Protein backbone atom coordinates (compact mmCIF):
# COMPACT_ATOMS: atom_id res chain seq x y z
CA UNK A 1 0.00 0.00 0.00
CA UNK A 2 2.85 2.42 0.66
CA UNK A 3 4.27 3.93 -2.50
CA UNK A 4 8.09 3.87 -2.49
CA UNK A 5 8.10 6.37 -5.35
CA UNK A 6 7.16 10.00 -5.00
CA UNK A 7 3.77 11.13 -6.25
CA UNK A 8 2.67 14.50 -7.53
CA UNK A 9 -0.52 16.08 -6.26
CA UNK A 10 -2.93 18.69 -7.46
CA UNK A 11 -4.79 20.94 -5.01
CA UNK A 12 -8.09 19.11 -4.52
CA UNK A 13 -6.95 15.84 -2.88
CA UNK A 14 -4.75 17.73 -0.43
CA UNK A 15 -7.34 20.34 0.48
CA UNK A 16 -10.22 17.87 0.80
CA UNK A 17 -8.29 15.45 3.00
CA UNK A 18 -7.05 18.37 5.12
CA UNK A 19 -10.68 19.53 5.42
CA UNK A 20 -11.81 16.25 6.95
CA UNK A 21 -8.59 15.98 8.97
CA UNK A 22 -7.42 12.84 7.16
CA UNK A 23 -4.06 13.90 5.72
CA UNK A 24 -2.68 10.99 7.75
CA UNK A 25 -4.26 8.58 5.26
CA UNK A 26 -2.46 10.28 2.41
CA UNK A 27 0.83 10.31 4.29
CA UNK A 28 0.49 6.60 5.12
CA UNK A 29 0.12 5.73 1.44
CA UNK A 30 2.39 8.34 -0.10
CA UNK A 31 5.19 9.46 2.22
CA UNK A 32 6.80 11.58 -0.53
CA UNK A 33 4.40 14.01 -2.20
CA UNK A 34 5.67 16.66 -4.60
CA UNK A 35 3.64 19.68 -5.61
CA UNK A 36 4.40 22.45 -8.06
CA UNK A 37 4.56 26.06 -6.86
CA UNK A 38 1.19 26.76 -8.52
CA UNK A 39 -0.53 24.15 -6.36
CA UNK A 40 1.05 25.58 -3.21
CA UNK A 41 -0.20 29.04 -4.21
CA UNK A 42 -3.72 27.66 -4.66
CA UNK A 43 -3.54 25.97 -1.26
CA UNK A 44 -2.33 29.18 0.36
CA UNK A 45 -5.26 31.15 -1.06
CA UNK A 46 -7.22 29.72 1.87
CA UNK A 47 -4.59 30.76 4.42
CA UNK A 48 -7.21 31.78 6.98
CA UNK A 49 -8.70 28.27 7.11
CA UNK A 50 -7.50 25.42 9.35
CA UNK A 51 -6.74 23.34 6.23
CA UNK A 52 -3.90 25.72 5.36
CA UNK A 53 -2.28 25.21 8.76
CA UNK A 54 -2.58 21.42 8.44
CA UNK A 55 -0.96 21.55 5.01
CA UNK A 56 1.79 23.84 6.30
CA UNK A 57 2.47 21.25 9.03
CA UNK A 58 2.86 18.55 6.35
CA UNK A 59 5.22 20.81 4.42
CA UNK A 60 7.23 21.53 7.57
CA UNK A 61 7.39 17.80 8.32
CA UNK A 62 8.91 17.27 4.88
CA UNK A 63 6.53 14.73 3.39
CA UNK A 64 5.07 17.36 1.07
CA UNK A 65 7.66 19.31 -0.89
CA UNK A 66 7.34 22.13 -3.39
CA UNK A 67 9.11 21.68 -6.71
CA UNK A 68 9.83 24.20 -9.44
CA UNK A 69 9.16 23.29 -13.04
CA UNK A 70 12.20 23.26 -15.29
CA UNK A 71 10.15 22.93 -18.47
CA UNK A 72 7.29 25.43 -18.15
CA UNK A 73 6.36 25.01 -21.82
CA UNK A 74 4.59 21.73 -20.99
CA UNK A 75 2.48 23.51 -18.40
CA UNK A 76 1.75 26.35 -20.80
CA UNK A 77 0.53 23.90 -23.44
CA UNK A 78 -1.70 22.12 -20.95
CA UNK A 79 -3.20 25.41 -19.77
CA UNK A 80 -5.09 25.59 -23.05
CA UNK A 81 -7.55 23.12 -21.52
CA UNK A 82 -6.71 22.93 -17.79
CA UNK A 83 -6.29 25.36 -14.93
CA UNK A 84 -2.81 26.36 -13.76
CA UNK A 85 -2.56 23.93 -10.85
CA UNK A 86 -3.70 20.90 -12.84
CA UNK A 87 -1.41 21.80 -15.75
CA UNK A 88 1.55 22.35 -13.43
CA UNK A 89 0.93 19.07 -11.55
CA UNK A 90 0.83 17.06 -14.78
CA UNK A 91 3.92 18.86 -16.10
CA UNK A 92 5.78 18.16 -12.84
CA UNK A 93 4.85 14.47 -12.88
CA UNK A 94 6.15 14.21 -16.44
CA UNK A 95 9.37 16.07 -15.55
CA UNK A 96 10.03 13.86 -12.52
CA UNK A 97 9.14 10.65 -14.35
CA UNK A 98 6.50 9.93 -11.72
CA UNK A 99 3.65 7.67 -12.81
CA UNK A 100 1.10 8.41 -10.06
CA UNK A 101 -0.68 11.75 -9.84
CA UNK A 102 -3.27 12.74 -7.25
CA UNK A 103 -6.08 14.59 -8.98
CA UNK A 104 -9.87 14.70 -8.67
CA UNK A 105 -11.03 16.87 -11.57
CA UNK A 106 -12.36 14.90 -14.54
CA UNK A 107 -10.68 17.01 -17.23
CA UNK A 108 -7.33 16.83 -15.46
CA UNK A 109 -7.61 13.06 -14.96
CA UNK A 110 -8.46 12.58 -18.64
CA UNK A 111 -5.43 14.58 -19.76
CA UNK A 112 -3.19 12.85 -17.21
CA UNK A 113 -4.25 9.43 -18.52
CA UNK A 114 -3.68 10.56 -22.11
CA UNK A 115 -0.15 11.61 -21.08
CA UNK A 116 0.55 8.13 -19.65
CA UNK A 117 0.03 8.99 -15.99
CA UNK A 118 -2.03 7.07 -13.46
CA UNK A 119 -4.40 9.45 -11.65
CA UNK A 120 -5.92 8.73 -8.27
CA UNK A 121 -8.36 10.95 -6.46
CA UNK A 122 -9.39 11.44 -2.88
CA UNK A 123 -11.90 8.58 -3.15
CA UNK A 124 -9.16 6.21 -4.28
CA UNK A 125 -7.07 7.23 -1.27
CA UNK A 126 -10.01 6.56 1.04
CA UNK A 127 -10.77 3.17 -0.57
CA UNK A 128 -7.14 2.10 -0.22
CA UNK A 129 -7.20 3.22 3.41
CA UNK A 130 -10.33 1.14 4.05
CA UNK A 131 -8.79 -1.91 2.35
CA UNK A 132 -5.63 -1.49 4.47
CA UNK A 133 -7.66 -1.27 7.69
CA UNK A 134 -6.72 2.37 8.33
CA UNK A 135 -10.36 3.48 8.49
CA UNK A 136 -13.37 1.53 9.67
CA UNK A 137 -15.96 3.08 7.37
CA UNK A 138 -15.45 4.37 3.85
CA UNK A 139 -19.08 5.50 3.83
CA UNK A 140 -18.50 7.70 6.87
CA UNK A 141 -15.50 9.41 5.28
CA UNK A 142 -17.34 9.91 1.98
CA UNK A 143 -20.30 11.45 3.84
CA UNK A 144 -17.89 13.78 5.64
CA UNK A 145 -16.47 14.83 2.26
CA UNK A 146 -19.96 15.58 1.01
CA UNK A 147 -21.06 17.49 4.12
CA UNK A 148 -17.90 19.28 5.16
CA UNK A 149 -16.34 20.13 1.80
CA UNK A 150 -19.21 19.96 -0.69
CA UNK A 151 -17.30 17.25 -2.58
CA UNK A 152 -19.64 15.80 -5.21
CA UNK A 153 -19.96 12.02 -5.27
CA UNK A 154 -22.64 10.70 -7.63
CA UNK A 155 -24.87 8.19 -5.89
CA UNK A 156 -23.99 5.29 -8.24
CA UNK A 157 -20.29 5.88 -7.54
CA UNK A 158 -20.95 6.16 -3.80
CA UNK A 159 -22.71 2.77 -3.89
CA UNK A 160 -20.05 1.19 -6.10
CA UNK A 161 -17.34 2.24 -3.63
CA UNK A 162 -19.41 0.91 -0.74
CA UNK A 163 -19.62 -2.43 -2.58
CA UNK A 164 -15.86 -2.45 -3.21
CA UNK A 165 -15.25 -1.73 0.46
CA UNK A 166 -17.67 -4.48 1.56
CA UNK A 167 -19.99 -1.97 3.24
CA UNK A 168 -23.25 -2.83 1.45
CA UNK A 169 -25.24 -6.01 1.54
ZAMARFI-751119 format. One record per residue (C-alpha): x, y, z; residue in one letter. Coordinates in Angstrom, 2 decimals. Last residue first. Layout:
# ZAMARFI-751119
+---------+---------+---------+------+
!      px !      py !      pz ! rest !
+---------+---------+---------+------+
!       X !       Y !       Z !    A !
...
+---------+---------+---------+------+
***
This chain:
# ZAMARFI-751119
+---------+---------+---------+------+
!      px !      py !      pz ! rest !
+---------+---------+---------+------+
!  -25.24 !   -6.01 !    1.54 !    X !
!  -23.25 !   -2.83 !    1.45 !    X !
!  -19.99 !   -1.97 !    3.24 !    X !
!  -17.67 !   -4.48 !    1.56 !    X !
!  -15.25 !   -1.73 !    0.46 !    X !
!  -15.86 !   -2.45 !   -3.21 !    X !
!  -19.62 !   -2.43 !   -2.58 !    X !
!  -19.41 !    0.91 !   -0.74 !    X !
!  -17.34 !    2.24 !   -3.63 !    X !
!  -20.05 !    1.19 !   -6.10 !    X !
!  -22.71 !    2.77 !   -3.89 !    X !
!  -20.95 !    6.16 !   -3.80 !    X !
!  -20.29 !    5.88 !   -7.54 !    X !
!  -23.99 !    5.29 !   -8.24 !    X !
!  -24.87 !    8.19 !   -5.89 !    X !
!  -22.64 !   10.70 !   -7.63 !    X !
!  -19.96 !   12.02 !   -5.27 !    X !
!  -19.64 !   15.80 !   -5.21 !    X !
!  -17.30 !   17.25 !   -2.58 !    X !
!  -19.21 !   19.96 !   -0.69 !    X !
!  -16.34 !   20.13 !    1.80 !    X !
!  -17.90 !   19.28 !    5.16 !    X !
!  -21.06 !   17.49 !    4.12 !    X !
!  -19.96 !   15.58 !    1.01 !    X !
!  -16.47 !   14.83 !    2.26 !    X !
!  -17.89 !   13.78 !    5.64 !    X !
!  -20.30 !   11.45 !    3.84 !    X !
!  -17.34 !    9.91 !    1.98 !    X !
!  -15.50 !    9.41 !    5.28 !    X !
!  -18.50 !    7.70 !    6.87 !    X !
!  -19.08 !    5.50 !    3.83 !    X !
!  -15.45 !    4.37 !    3.85 !    X !
!  -15.96 !    3.08 !    7.37 !    X !
!  -13.37 !    1.53 !    9.67 !    X !
!  -10.36 !    3.48 !    8.49 !    X !
!   -6.72 !    2.37 !    8.33 !    X !
!   -7.66 !   -1.27 !    7.69 !    X !
!   -5.63 !   -1.49 !    4.47 !    X !
!   -8.79 !   -1.91 !    2.35 !    X !
!  -10.33 !    1.14 !    4.05 !    X !
!   -7.20 !    3.22 !    3.41 !    X !
!   -7.14 !    2.10 !   -0.22 !    X !
!  -10.77 !    3.17 !   -0.57 !    X !
!  -10.01 !    6.56 !    1.04 !    X !
!   -7.07 !    7.23 !   -1.27 !    X !
!   -9.16 !    6.21 !   -4.28 !    X !
!  -11.90 !    8.58 !   -3.15 !    X !
!   -9.39 !   11.44 !   -2.88 !    X !
!   -8.36 !   10.95 !   -6.46 !    X !
!   -5.92 !    8.73 !   -8.27 !    X !
!   -4.40 !    9.45 !  -11.65 !    X !
!   -2.03 !    7.07 !  -13.46 !    X !
!    0.03 !    8.99 !  -15.99 !    X !
!    0.55 !    8.13 !  -19.65 !    X !
!   -0.15 !   11.61 !  -21.08 !    X !
!   -3.68 !   10.56 !  -22.11 !    X !
!   -4.25 !    9.43 !  -18.52 !    X !
!   -3.19 !   12.85 !  -17.21 !    X !
!   -5.43 !   14.58 !  -19.76 !    X !
!   -8.46 !   12.58 !  -18.64 !    X !
!   -7.61 !   13.06 !  -14.96 !    X !
!   -7.33 !   16.83 !  -15.46 !    X !
!  -10.68 !   17.01 !  -17.23 !    X !
!  -12.36 !   14.90 !  -14.54 !    X !
!  -11.03 !   16.87 !  -11.57 !    X !
!   -9.87 !   14.70 !   -8.67 !    X !
!   -6.08 !   14.59 !   -8.98 !    X !
!   -3.27 !   12.74 !   -7.25 !    X !
!   -0.68 !   11.75 !   -9.84 !    X !
!    1.10 !    8.41 !  -10.06 !    X !
!    3.65 !    7.67 !  -12.81 !    X !
!    6.50 !    9.93 !  -11.72 !    X !
!    9.14 !   10.65 !  -14.35 !    X !
!   10.03 !   13.86 !  -12.52 !    X !
!    9.37 !   16.07 !  -15.55 !    X !
!    6.15 !   14.21 !  -16.44 !    X !
!    4.85 !   14.47 !  -12.88 !    X !
!    5.78 !   18.16 !  -12.84 !    X !
!    3.92 !   18.86 !  -16.10 !    X !
!    0.83 !   17.06 !  -14.78 !    X !
!    0.93 !   19.07 !  -11.55 !    X !
!    1.55 !   22.35 !  -13.43 !    X !
!   -1.41 !   21.80 !  -15.75 !    X !
!   -3.70 !   20.90 !  -12.84 !    X !
!   -2.56 !   23.93 !  -10.85 !    X !
!   -2.81 !   26.36 !  -13.76 !    X !
!   -6.29 !   25.36 !  -14.93 !    X !
!   -6.71 !   22.93 !  -17.79 !    X !
!   -7.55 !   23.12 !  -21.52 !    X !
!   -5.09 !   25.59 !  -23.05 !    X !
!   -3.20 !   25.41 !  -19.77 !    X !
!   -1.70 !   22.12 !  -20.95 !    X !
!    0.53 !   23.90 !  -23.44 !    X !
!    1.75 !   26.35 !  -20.80 !    X !
!    2.48 !   23.51 !  -18.40 !    X !
!    4.59 !   21.73 !  -20.99 !    X !
!    6.36 !   25.01 !  -21.82 !    X !
!    7.29 !   25.43 !  -18.15 !    X !
!   10.15 !   22.93 !  -18.47 !    X !
!   12.20 !   23.26 !  -15.29 !    X !
!    9.16 !   23.29 !  -13.04 !    X !
!    9.83 !   24.20 !   -9.44 !    X !
!    9.11 !   21.68 !   -6.71 !    X !
!    7.34 !   22.13 !   -3.39 !    X !
!    7.66 !   19.31 !   -0.89 !    X !
!    5.07 !   17.36 !    1.07 !    X !
!    6.53 !   14.73 !    3.39 !    X !
!    8.91 !   17.27 !    4.88 !    X !
!    7.39 !   17.80 !    8.32 !    X !
!    7.23 !   21.53 !    7.57 !    X !
!    5.22 !   20.81 !    4.42 !    X !
!    2.86 !   18.55 !    6.35 !    X !
!    2.47 !   21.25 !    9.03 !    X !
!    1.79 !   23.84 !    6.30 !    X !
!   -0.96 !   21.55 !    5.01 !    X !
!   -2.58 !   21.42 !    8.44 !    X !
!   -2.28 !   25.21 !    8.76 !    X !
!   -3.90 !   25.72 !    5.36 !    X !
!   -6.74 !   23.34 !    6.23 !    X !
!   -7.50 !   25.42 !    9.35 !    X !
!   -8.70 !   28.27 !    7.11 !    X !
!   -7.21 !   31.78 !    6.98 !    X !
!   -4.59 !   30.76 !    4.42 !    X !
!   -7.22 !   29.72 !    1.87 !    X !
!   -5.26 !   31.15 !   -1.06 !    X !
!   -2.33 !   29.18 !    0.36 !    X !
!   -3.54 !   25.97 !   -1.26 !    X !
!   -3.72 !   27.66 !   -4.66 !    X !
!   -0.20 !   29.04 !   -4.21 !    X !
!    1.05 !   25.58 !   -3.21 !    X !
!   -0.53 !   24.15 !   -6.36 !    X !
!    1.19 !   26.76 !   -8.52 !    X !
!    4.56 !   26.06 !   -6.86 !    X !
!    4.40 !   22.45 !   -8.06 !    X !
!    3.64 !   19.68 !   -5.61 !    X !
!    5.67 !   16.66 !   -4.60 !    X !
!    4.40 !   14.01 !   -2.20 !    X !
!    6.80 !   11.58 !   -0.53 !    X !
!    5.19 !    9.46 !    2.22 !    X !
!    2.39 !    8.34 !   -0.10 !    X !
!    0.12 !    5.73 !    1.44 !    X !
!    0.49 !    6.60 !    5.12 !    X !
!    0.83 !   10.31 !    4.29 !    X !
!   -2.46 !   10.28 !    2.41 !    X !
!   -4.26 !    8.58 !    5.26 !    X !
!   -2.68 !   10.99 !    7.75 !    X !
!   -4.06 !   13.90 !    5.72 !    X !
!   -7.42 !   12.84 !    7.16 !    X !
!   -8.59 !   15.98 !    8.97 !    X !
!  -11.81 !   16.25 !    6.95 !    X !
!  -10.68 !   19.53 !    5.42 !    X !
!   -7.05 !   18.37 !    5.12 !    X !
!   -8.29 !   15.45 !    3.00 !    X !
!  -10.22 !   17.87 !    0.80 !    X !
!   -7.34 !   20.34 !    0.48 !    X !
!   -4.75 !   17.73 !   -0.43 !    X !
!   -6.95 !   15.84 !   -2.88 !    X !
!   -8.09 !   19.11 !   -4.52 !    X !
!   -4.79 !   20.94 !   -5.01 !    X !
!   -2.93 !   18.69 !   -7.46 !    X !
!   -0.52 !   16.08 !   -6.26 !    X !
!    2.67 !   14.50 !   -7.53 !    X !
!    3.77 !   11.13 !   -6.25 !    X !
!    7.16 !   10.00 !   -5.00 !    X !
!    8.10 !    6.37 !   -5.35 !    X !
!    8.09 !    3.87 !   -2.49 !    X !
!    4.27 !    3.93 !   -2.50 !    X !
!    2.85 !    2.42 !    0.66 !    X !
!    0.00 !    0.00 !    0.00 !    X !
+---------+---------+---------+------+
***
